[in-house]
């Protein structure tokens, strides 16, 4: 086998090892997907499985006229209720995004970013009684594209 082929095999083999997920990383990713896919599908049980009961989901909203900001809160119960009511099912399948990135993990704590259709979530995830649960979410809406008045 030529040296170039051996080098490529070693390089790709090393890359596959570098990108292999640990069981905890796979469980964290599954929790994040249960959250976002549960939202899109209206599956309240799936959403609930991802959340710690004490979840706090927050967004900072700023009044454009006054410049004053307020922090708006959602609880696990509100998020589960909104999922059950079908809030996420209004997003068309071809518009749904669910890009999950584990930004950091140490011990029983992780930070995960989800890029969704209209917003970005930053999840704080903790391993509670052996299961990864979303404990906090800070989120922000994506900018809306300008409306074309000529159409």
N, C-alpha and C positions, 0 to 999 in steps of 0.2 A: 504494500500500500504506500503510495507516495507520501512524503512528509507533510505536504499541504493538507491532504485528507486527514491524516492523523491529528494535525493541529486543529483543524475544524471540529473534529469529533470531540477532542478534549475541551475545546472552548464551549461548544454547545452542551456538553455534559456538565461542565462547571456552571453554566447559566441555568440549567434545569435544576441543579441542586440549590443555587442561590435563590431561585424563585419558588421553591417548594414551600408549601404552607405547613406550619405546625398545626396540631389539633386545635389549639386555642385560637390561632388566626383564622382557621376555617370556621370555628364556632362564632367568632366575632363577626366575620363576613356574613354568616347565615343569619345572625341576629339583625344586622343592618338590612339585609335583603327581606327578612320577614317584615320589618318595619315599612320599607318603601314599597315593596310589592304588595303587602297587605293593604296599604293605603290605596294604591292604584286599583286593586281588585275588589275593594270594599269588604275585605275579609277581616272582620273585627277580632276574631280569635287569633289569627296570625299576628295582627298588630299587638294584641295584648300579650302574646307570648314573648315579644321582643322588649316590652317595657317593664321597668321596675314600678311598683305601685306608687312610689313617691316621686315619679318623674316630674321634672319641671322643664317645659319647652318655652323658650323665650325669644322674642324679637324686639329690637329697638326700632321704634318708629319716630320720625322727626317731622314735626309740623312745618311745611315749607314756608308758611307765612310768619310764624313766630320764631322758628328755629329751635323750639323747645322739643326735647326728646322725652319719650316715655317708654318704659319697658312693659310689654304686653306678655301675659303668661297664659299657658295652657297646662292642664294637668293630664295625667294618664287617662282619667275618666273622660275628659273632654275629647282627647285625641281618639280614643276608642269609640266614643259615641259618634264623632264626625266620620270615622271610617265606616261604622255600621250604617250610617245614613247615606253612604255612597259618595262622600265628598271627592275622593280621588278618582272615582269611576268617570268623572266628567272629562278627564284628560284622555284624549284619543290615544290608542295604542301606539300609533306611529310617532307620537309626541312624547311618550313616556321615556324618561331617562332615569337610570339608576346606577350611576357610576360610583362604586364604593372604593375608597382608598383608606387603608389603615395608616394613619399618620404616625402614630407612636403607640408603643405598648410596653408596660413595665409591670411585672407581677400580675396583680388582679385589676389593673387599670389600663384603659386604652382610649385613644382619641381617633375618631373615624370621620371622614368627610364623605358626604353623599352629594353628588351633583344630580339634582332632579330636574324635572321639566321647567319649572318656573322659579326655583329657589335652590339654595345651597344650605345643607344642614351640617353642623359640626356636633357630633355626638360624643358624649363622655359615657363610656361603657365600663361597667364593673362586673367582676365575677362574683356573684352572690349565690351562696349555697351550691357552688359547682356549675352555675349557669351564667352566661354572659347576658346582662340586661342593660338597656339604655336607661341611664339615671338622669342625665341632663342633655338638653339640645339647645344650642344657640343657632338661629337661622336667619337668613337674609334673602329677600326677594331679588331675583335677577332683574336688571333693567329691561323694561319693555321696549321692543323695537318701535320706532316712530310710525304713526299711522300715515299711510299714503293717501292724502286727500283727493288725488286725481283718479282713484279707482272707484 
